């Protein structure tokens, strides 16, 4: 997937508002999907300056929360999904650590962290999944955000 396609995904998932109740509903969607599919993931929903929802399912390790922290840091610093950062770097033939001069122990340019965007405000939080290959972590987040933003 090209970086501009990931950017379009992010833009399409802009909310009119996003509350703590929305964060909990998003977490519930992720939990239900992961349990139904038996995904070995951990996830975190961060709004403002705090974690609102965090869960580690069977098959995860403490390392998953470290990946969550590093991917979330990347989204908060660059205001775009970690998968878009990954794709941009791949398109340039470099890494986030080389091109942005950020330490590897603090930032990760792998898929799975997506900004929570609100119209007129921009990013208000981050939802992050860890446990699958980066593109699948990203797809898991996008699916849950889509279900919340565009309920059936």
N, C-alpha and C positions, 0 to 999 in steps of 0.2 A: 504494500500500500504506500502511495506517495505521501509526502508530508502535507501537501495541499489538500488531499482527501481527508487526512486526519483533522486538519484545521476546519474543514467543512463540517465534519462530524461534531466537533466541539461547538461550533457556532449554532448548529441545528438543535443543540441541547441546552440552549440558554433559557433560563426560567424567568418568570415575571417576579417571583419572590422565592425565597428558600428559607424555611424556618427549621428550628430544632425538630419539630414534628415531621417535617419533610425528611430530615436526616434519618430519623428513626424509621420512617416508612421505607426509605432507600435501603437501610441496613436490613430490614425485614425481607425485602425483595431479594437482596443478595444472599441472605441466609437460606431462604426457602429454595432458591435456585441451586445453591451449592449443595444443600442436603439432598435434594431430589436427584441431582446428578452425581452425588458422592464425590464432589471436588475437594481435594486436599488443599484448601486455601485458608489464608488469614486475610482479614480486611479491616479497614479503618476508615471512618468518616470523620473528617476534621473540619469544623466550622468556626470561623473567627480565629480564636487562639486556643481552641481546646478540642479534644477528641470527644465526639458525641456518641459514637458507636464503634465498638471494636470487638472482633470475634476471631478465634482461631479454631478451626475445625480439625477433626481427626486427620492425621497424616502430615500436619504442619510441624515446624520446629521453631525454636526461638529465633533462628535466622530469618524467618519470614517477617517478623516484626522489625528487624533491622533493615531488611529490604524496603518495607513500607516506609520507614523513617527517611531513608535515603531518596526514594522516589518522590515522596511528598515534599522533601526539601527542594528537589529539582523543579517541581510544579510551582511551588511558592516563589522560588527565585525568578523563574523565567515566564510565569503566567501562561503556560501551555502544557499539554499532556506530556508525560514522560515518553510515550510512544511517538509523539510528534517530534520531540527532541531527538529520539533515537533515529527516526527516519531522516530528519534534517542532517544529522551527523553522518549517517550512511551515505546520503546523497553527496556530501562534501568529502567523504573519505577520511573522516577524522572521528574523534570521540569528544564527548562533553568535557572530559577532563583536560584534553589538550586544547580544544578551541575556546573553552570558556574559563580555563584556569581555575577549576574548582576541584577540591580534594575528593578523591575516590571514596574515602571513608565517610563523607558527608553527603554526597550526591550520586545518583544513579540514573543513567540514561537508558533505562529499560522500560518497556511498556507495563502499564498497570495502574498508573496514577493519572487522574483526570481532574481538571479544575471544575468546580461547581460555579457556573456562571449565572449572574443575574443581570437582566437588562438594565442599563443605566448605571450599574455598579461595577461590573466586571467580576473577577474571581472573589468569591466569599468563602471558599473552602476547597477541600480536596477529598476525593474518594479514591482509595488505593486498595488494590488486590495483589497478593503475592502467593505463589505456590505453583503456578503453571508457567509455561514459556511466556515470555513477555507479550507477544501478540495475543495470546489467549487470556492473559490477565486483563489486557486492554479491552478485548471483546466482551469479557464478563462484566466489566464496569459499564461499557457502552450499552449493553443490553439492559442492565438494571436502570440506568439513567433514562433510557428510552421508555421503558415501561412506566417510570414515575412521571416523566414529562408528557407522554402521550398515552394516558391510560385507555384501555380498550373499552 
